[in-house]
Amino acid sequence: MSKTIYLDNAATTQVADEVLKEMEPYFSQKFGNASSVHFLGQEARRAIENARAKIAKSINAGKDEIIFTSGGTESNNLAIKGIAFARGKGHIITTKIEHDCVLNTCKWLEKQGFEVTYLDVDSDGFIDLKKLEKAIRKDTILVSIIHGNNEIGTIQNLEAIGEICKKHNVLFHTDACQSYTKTELDVKKQNLSLVALNAHKIHGPKGVGALYIKQGTKIIPWQHGGGQEFNLRSGTENIPGIVGFERAVELMNKKDVEKMIKLRDKLIEGVLSKIKNVKLNGPRENRLCNNVNFSFEGVEGEATGTYLDSYNICSSTGSACSSKSLEPSHVLKAIGLSDEEAHGSLRLSLSKYTTEEEIDKVLEVLPIIINKLRKISPFEKIVEMLPK
């Protein structure tokens, strides 16, 4: 069997060897509970606080502004619901291309009496800053806008959004799970109030994340217990996961990002030059370094992915959290794609371990697959009539 080519890193990444090595002692020799006062417990406490300081520094935050969670979904839920419950009522602004955990949280809050505005985006997935400012009301309590989109890679201008929120004295939350360590994230420069992070998108373990909460922000926890994480997220801390998270952050660097950009662009240019009637979804500029998303006319994305899988190439047709759904991607619909175009989408997401040889293999195989599918597709005659 040929080597697996893994291009679904927006869904999750392999745990780096260095991360696994760092975590292993905390499953066995250093297994203490960080709330215990004996030496094993204090050893665990030091590990948490070291990780907290390192992650805080990576986004220019204070160490007491980072709380650990089980991942991005919990961080986003705590951020949005915590602010809403602290205010009791009010208006929230978000976008139509948020991750499901943000959209479903907002929809749930609407049932609790909150009002939510869902901003449109342009064909590349960017919000209109003027429309954002116009949407802010006297009772607006939170603006929640994703940093790097998980499906189409669009990187929003956080600094510009932050300036608008600061001008109107509105809290600003961003889901940075896909963008963290891959592009600039500076909570002071970008005027961020809350930021969701996670480990498993950057070669750390699953089941651990963090939430930045700007000092002085009034927020109410929804998980109660022993008062861990500054009384904001009760529950015994995942020490191995937190240690692994810290090590994963340490390992990411600009050289890895530059490599991913180079391979991303090679993949984009190769597909666009080798395959007819294909559309790149999302922007060419201000795009996540590891994200590529295409729509192929006349074929189903699921079929493309299945054929790629037969070549041991892992891909995705959209967000991993909703990829089993038969509904077209809400992100692709929001940027103006038809149902047919959305269903013909394929996401290929790279990592620092992706090689040029792997990209070459995809560029060899993908045109063969698309041509084969078009020949057997009911849309074949439509494709033949399209301009060459």
C-alpha positions as CSV (number, residue, x, y, z in Angstrom):
1,M,0.0,0.0,0.0
2,S,1.3,3.5,-0.9
3,K,2.1,6.0,1.8
4,T,-0.9,8.0,3.0
5,I,-1.0,11.6,1.9
6,Y,-2.9,13.5,4.6
7,L,-4.5,16.7,3.4
8,D,-7.2,17.2,6.0
9,N,-5.2,19.2,8.5
10,A,-8.1,21.7,8.9
11,A,-10.0,18.9,10.5
12,T,-7.1,17.8,12.8
13,T,-3.3,17.3,12.7
14,Q,-1.0,14.5,13.6
15,V,0.5,14.9,17.1
16,A,4.1,15.9,16.7
17,D,6.7,13.4,18.1
18,E,8.1,16.2,20.3
19,V,4.6,16.9,21.7
20,L,4.0,13.2,22.5
21,K,7.3,12.9,24.2
22,E,6.6,15.9,26.4
23,M,3.1,14.6,27.3
24,E,4.1,11.0,28.2
25,P,5.4,11.5,31.8
26,Y,2.2,13.2,32.8
27,F,0.2,10.1,32.1
28,S,2.4,8.0,34.5
29,Q,5.2,9.4,36.6
30,K,3.8,13.0,36.9
31,F,0.2,12.1,37.3
32,G,-0.8,14.5,40.1
33,N,-4.0,16.6,40.3
34,A,-3.1,20.3,40.1
35,S,-5.5,21.0,43.0
36,S,-3.6,18.7,45.4
37,V,-1.1,20.3,47.8
38,H,1.5,17.5,47.8
39,F,4.6,17.5,45.6
40,L,2.9,15.6,42.7
41,G,0.0,18.0,42.7
42,Q,2.3,21.0,42.8
43,E,4.4,19.5,40.0
44,A,1.2,19.4,37.9
45,R,0.3,23.0,38.9
46,R,3.7,24.2,37.8
47,A,3.2,22.5,34.4
48,I,-0.1,24.3,33.9
49,E,1.2,27.7,34.9
50,N,4.2,27.3,32.6
51,A,1.9,26.5,29.7
52,R,-0.4,29.3,30.6
53,A,2.5,31.8,30.5
54,K,3.8,30.5,27.2
55,I,0.5,30.5,25.4
56,A,-0.3,34.0,26.8
57,K,3.0,35.3,25.6
58,S,2.3,33.9,22.1
59,I,-0.7,36.3,21.7
60,N,0.7,39.2,23.8
61,A,-1.6,38.5,26.7
62,G,-1.2,38.3,30.4
63,K,-0.9,34.8,31.9
64,D,-3.9,35.4,34.1
65,E,-6.0,36.1,31.0
66,I,-5.7,32.5,29.7
67,I,-8.0,29.7,30.9
68,F,-7.8,26.1,29.7
69,T,-10.8,24.3,28.1
70,S,-11.5,21.1,26.3
71,G,-11.1,22.8,22.9
72,G,-12.4,25.4,20.5
73,T,-16.1,24.5,20.8
74,E,-16.1,24.9,24.5
75,S,-14.0,28.1,24.3
76,N,-16.4,29.7,21.8
77,N,-19.5,28.6,23.8
78,L,-18.0,30.0,27.1
79,A,-17.0,33.3,25.4
80,I,-20.4,34.0,23.8
81,K,-22.8,32.6,26.4
82,G,-20.6,33.9,29.2
83,I,-20.8,37.4,27.9
84,A,-24.5,37.1,27.1
85,F,-25.4,35.7,30.6
86,A,-23.3,38.4,32.3
87,R,-25.4,41.1,30.5
88,G,-28.8,39.4,30.7
89,K,-30.0,40.8,27.4
90,G,-28.7,42.6,24.4
91,H,-27.6,42.4,20.8
92,I,-24.8,40.3,19.2
93,I,-23.2,40.6,15.8
94,T,-21.6,37.7,14.0
95,T,-21.2,36.5,10.4
96,K,-22.8,34.0,8.1
97,I,-19.5,32.1,7.8
98,E,-18.8,31.2,11.4
99,H,-18.0,27.8,12.6
100,D,-21.1,25.8,13.6
101,C,-20.3,26.1,17.3
102,V,-20.6,29.9,17.1
103,L,-23.7,29.9,14.8
104,N,-25.5,27.3,16.9
105,T,-24.6,29.2,20.1
106,C,-26.1,32.4,18.6
107,K,-29.2,30.6,17.4
108,W,-29.7,29.2,20.9
109,L,-29.2,32.6,22.5
110,E,-31.9,34.0,20.2
111,K,-34.3,31.5,21.8
112,Q,-33.3,33.0,25.2
113,G,-34.3,36.5,24.1
114,F,-31.1,37.9,22.6
115,E,-31.0,39.5,19.2
116,V,-28.4,38.5,16.7
117,T,-27.3,40.1,13.4
118,Y,-25.6,37.8,10.9
119,L,-23.4,39.8,8.6
120,D,-23.1,39.0,4.9
121,V,-19.7,38.5,3.3
122,D,-18.4,39.1,-0.2
123,S,-17.4,36.4,-2.7
124,D,-14.1,35.9,-1.0
125,G,-15.6,35.7,2.5
126,F,-14.7,39.1,3.8
127,I,-17.0,41.2,5.8
128,D,-17.8,44.8,4.9
129,L,-16.4,47.0,7.7
130,K,-18.9,49.8,7.0
131,K,-21.8,47.4,7.3
132,L,-20.3,46.1,10.6
133,E,-20.1,49.6,12.0
134,K,-23.6,50.3,10.8
135,A,-24.9,47.2,12.5
136,I,-23.6,48.2,16.0
137,R,-26.4,49.5,18.2
138,K,-26.6,51.0,21.7
139,D,-27.5,47.6,23.1
140,T,-24.8,45.6,21.2
141,I,-22.9,43.6,23.8
142,L,-20.6,41.5,21.6
143,V,-19.1,41.3,18.1
144,S,-18.0,37.7,17.2
145,I,-16.1,37.3,13.9
146,I,-13.9,34.3,13.0
147,H,-10.3,35.0,12.2
148,G,-9.3,32.4,9.7
149,N,-12.2,30.6,8.1
150,N,-12.0,26.8,8.4
151,E,-13.5,26.1,5.0
152,I,-12.2,28.7,2.6
153,G,-9.2,30.1,4.5
154,T,-10.3,33.8,4.5
155,I,-8.3,35.8,7.1
156,Q,-10.4,38.8,8.4
157,N,-8.7,42.1,9.3
158,L,-8.9,41.8,13.1
159,E,-7.1,45.1,13.6
160,A,-9.7,47.1,11.6
161,I,-12.6,45.3,13.2
162,G,-11.0,45.8,16.7
163,E,-10.8,49.6,16.0
164,I,-14.5,49.7,15.2
165,C,-15.4,47.8,18.4
166,K,-13.1,50.0,20.5
167,K,-14.7,53.1,19.0
168,H,-18.1,51.9,20.0
169,N,-17.0,50.3,23.3
170,V,-18.2,46.8,22.3
171,L,-16.5,43.6,23.2
172,F,-14.8,41.7,20.4
173,H,-14.5,37.9,20.3
174,T,-12.8,35.9,17.6
175,D,-12.5,32.2,16.9
176,A,-8.8,31.8,16.1
177,C,-8.6,28.0,16.2
178,Q,-7.5,27.7,12.5
179,S,-5.3,30.8,12.5
180,Y,-3.4,30.5,15.7
181,T,0.4,30.3,15.2
182,K,-0.2,30.6,11.4
183,T,-0.7,34.3,11.2
184,E,-0.5,37.3,13.5
185,L,-2.6,37.2,16.6
186,D,-1.9,40.1,19.0
187,V,-4.7,40.8,21.5
188,K,-3.6,44.3,22.3
189,K,-2.8,45.4,18.8
190,Q,-6.1,43.9,17.5
191,N,-8.2,45.1,20.5
192,L,-9.5,41.6,21.2
193,S,-11.6,40.9,24.3
194,L,-12.0,37.1,23.9
195,V,-10.1,34.6,21.7
196,A,-10.7,30.9,21.3
197,L,-7.7,28.6,20.7
198,N,-7.1,24.9,20.4
199,A,-4.2,22.5,20.2
200,H,-5.2,19.8,17.7
201,K,-5.0,22.1,14.7
202,I,-1.3,22.8,15.4
203,H,0.1,19.2,16.0
204,G,-1.0,19.1,19.6
205,P,-3.5,16.7,21.3
206,K,-7.3,16.7,20.9
207,G,-9.4,17.6,23.8
208,V,-7.6,20.7,25.0
209,G,-8.0,24.4,24.1
210,A,-7.9,27.8,25.7
211,L,-9.9,31.0,26.0
212,Y,-8.3,34.4,26.3
213,I,-10.4,36.7,28.4
214,K,-9.2,40.3,28.6
215,Q,-8.7,41.4,32.2
216,G,-11.7,43.1,33.6
217,T,-14.2,41.5,31.2
218,K,-17.4,40.5,33.0
219,I,-18.2,36.9,32.1
220,I,-20.3,34.2,33.8
221,P,-19.2,30.5,33.7
222,W,-21.6,27.9,32.7
223,Q,-19.7,24.9,34.1
224,H,-19.6,24.8,37.9
225,G,-17.7,22.7,40.3
226,G,-14.4,23.1,42.2
227,G,-13.6,26.5,40.9
228,Q,-10.6,25.7,38.7
229,E,-9.3,28.1,36.1
230,F,-10.0,31.3,38.1
231,N,-13.5,30.1,38.9
232,L,-14.4,30.3,35.2
233,R,-14.1,26.7,34.1
234,S,-14.4,24.1,36.8
235,G,-13.2,20.6,36.3
236,T,-9.9,18.7,36.8
237,E,-7.4,20.1,34.4
238,N,-6.1,17.9,31.5
239,I,-2.4,18.1,32.5
240,P,-1.0,16.0,29.6
241,G,-3.1,17.9,27.1
242,I,-2.1,21.3,28.4
243,V,1.6,20.3,28.4
244,G,1.2,19.0,24.9
245,F,-0.5,22.2,23.9
246,E,2.4,24.3,25.2
247,R,5.0,22.2,23.3
248,A,3.0,22.4,20.0
249,V,2.9,26.2,20.3
250,E,6.7,26.3,20.9
251,L,7.3,24.2,17.8
252,M,5.4,26.3,15.3
253,N,7.5,28.9,13.5
254,K,7.6,31.3,10.5
255,K,9.7,28.8,8.4
256,D,6.9,26.3,8.6
257,V,4.3,28.9,7.6
258,E,6.4,30.0,4.6
259,K,6.8,26.3,3.5
260,M,3.0,25.8,3.7
261,I,2.3,29.0,1.7
262,K,4.7,27.8,-1.0
263,L,3.1,24.4,-1.3
264,R,-0.4,25.9,-1.0
265,D,0.2,28.2,-4.0
266,K,1.8,25.3,-6.0
267,L,-1.3,23.3,-5.4
268,I,-3.7,26.1,-6.4
269,E,-1.8,27.0,-9.5
270,G,-1.4,23.4,-10.5
271,V,-5.1,22.6,-10.2
272,L,-6.2,25.7,-12.0
273,S,-3.8,25.1,-14.9
274,K,-4.5,21.3,-15.2
275,I,-8.2,21.1,-14.7
276,K,-10.9,23.0,-16.7
277,N,-14.0,24.5,-15.2
278,V,-12.7,24.7,-11.6
279,K,-13.2,27.6,-9.2
280,L,-11.0,28.5,-6.2
281,N,-13.2,29.3,-3.2
282,G,-11.9,32.0,-1.0
283,P,-9.2,34.7,-1.7
284,R,-5.8,34.4,-3.2
285,E,-4.4,37.0,-0.7
286,N,-5.1,37.1,3.0
287,R,-5.7,33.3,3.0
288,L,-4.6,30.8,5.6
289,C,-1.2,29.3,4.7
290,N,-2.5,25.7,4.6
291,N,-6.0,26.1,3.1
292,V,-7.1,25.3,-0.4
293,N,-10.8,24.9,-1.5
294,F,-12.0,24.2,-5.0
295,S,-15.4,23.6,-6.7
296,F,-15.3,21.3,-9.7
297,E,-18.1,21.8,-12.2
298,G,-20.1,18.6,-12.9
299,V,-18.9,16.4,-10.1
300,E,-19.8,15.8,-6.5
301,G,-17.2,16.6,-3.8
302,E,-18.0,13.4,-2.0
303,A,-17.2,11.3,-5.1
304,T,-13.9,13.2,-5.6
305,G,-13.0,12.6,-2.0
306,T,-13.8,8.9,-2.2
307,Y,-11.7,8.5,-5.3
308,L,-8.8,10.4,-3.6
309,D,-9.2,8.1,-0.7
310,S,-8.6,5.1,-3.0
311,Y,-5.2,6.6,-3.7
312,N,-4.6,7.0,0.0
313,I,-5.1,10.8,-0.2
314,C,-7.1,12.2,2.7
315,S,-9.3,15.3,1.9
316,S,-12.5,16.9,3.0
317,T,-15.7,18.3,1.4
318,G,-16.0,21.0,4.0
319,S,-15.9,21.5,7.8
320,A,-15.1,18.2,9.6
321,C,-17.8,19.0,12.1
322,S,-20.6,18.9,9.5
323,S,-19.1,16.9,6.7
324,K,-21.7,14.1,7.1
325,S,-24.5,16.5,6.5
326,L,-26.2,16.4,3.1
327,E,-26.9,20.1,3.2
328,P,-24.6,22.4,1.2
329,S,-21.9,24.2,3.2
330,H,-23.3,27.4,4.8
331,V,-20.0,29.0,4.2
332,L,-20.0,28.3,0.4
333,K,-23.6,29.4,0.1
334,A,-22.7,32.7,1.9
335,I,-20.1,33.5,-0.6
336,G,-22.6,33.1,-3.4
337,L,-22.1,29.5,-4.7
338,S,-25.0,27.6,-6.0
339,D,-26.0,24.3,-4.4
340,E,-24.4,22.5,-7.3
341,E,-21.1,24.4,-6.9
342,A,-21.2,23.9,-3.1
343,H,-21.7,20.1,-3.5
344,G,-18.8,20.0,-5.9
345,S,-16.4,21.4,-3.4
346,L,-13.2,19.8,-2.2
347,R,-11.0,21.1,0.7
348,L,-7.3,20.2,0.8
349,S,-5.5,21.5,3.9
350,L,-1.8,21.2,4.4
351,S,0.5,21.0,7.4
352,K,4.2,21.6,8.1
353,Y,4.8,17.9,7.4
354,T,3.3,18.1,3.9
355,T,6.0,17.6,1.2
356,E,6.4,18.8,-2.4
357,E,6.3,15.2,-3.6
358,E,2.9,14.8,-2.0
359,I,1.6,17.9,-3.8
360,D,3.0,16.6,-7.0
361,K,1.2,13.3,-6.5
362,V,-2.1,15.1,-5.9
363,L,-1.6,17.2,-9.1
364,E,-1.0,13.9,-11.0
365,V,-4.0,12.1,-9.6
366,L,-6.7,14.8,-9.2
367,P,-7.1,15.6,-13.0
368,I,-7.5,11.9,-13.7
369,I,-10.2,11.6,-11.1
370,I,-12.1,14.7,-12.2
371,N,-12.0,13.7,-15.8
372,K,-13.3,10.2,-14.9
373,L,-16.1,11.5,-12.8
374,R,-17.2,14.0,-15.5
375,K,-17.4,11.2,-18.0
376,I,-19.8,9.2,-15.8
377,S,-21.6,12.3,-14.3
378,P,-25.2,13.2,-15.3
379,F,-23.7,16.7,-15.7
380,E,-21.3,15.6,-18.4
381,K,-23.3,17.3,-21.2
382,I,-23.5,20.5,-19.2
383,V,-19.7,20.5,-18.7
384,E,-19.2,19.9,-22.4
385,M,-21.2,22.9,-23.3
386,L,-19.2,25.2,-20.9
387,P,-16.6,27.5,-22.4
388,K,-13.2,26.0,-22.7
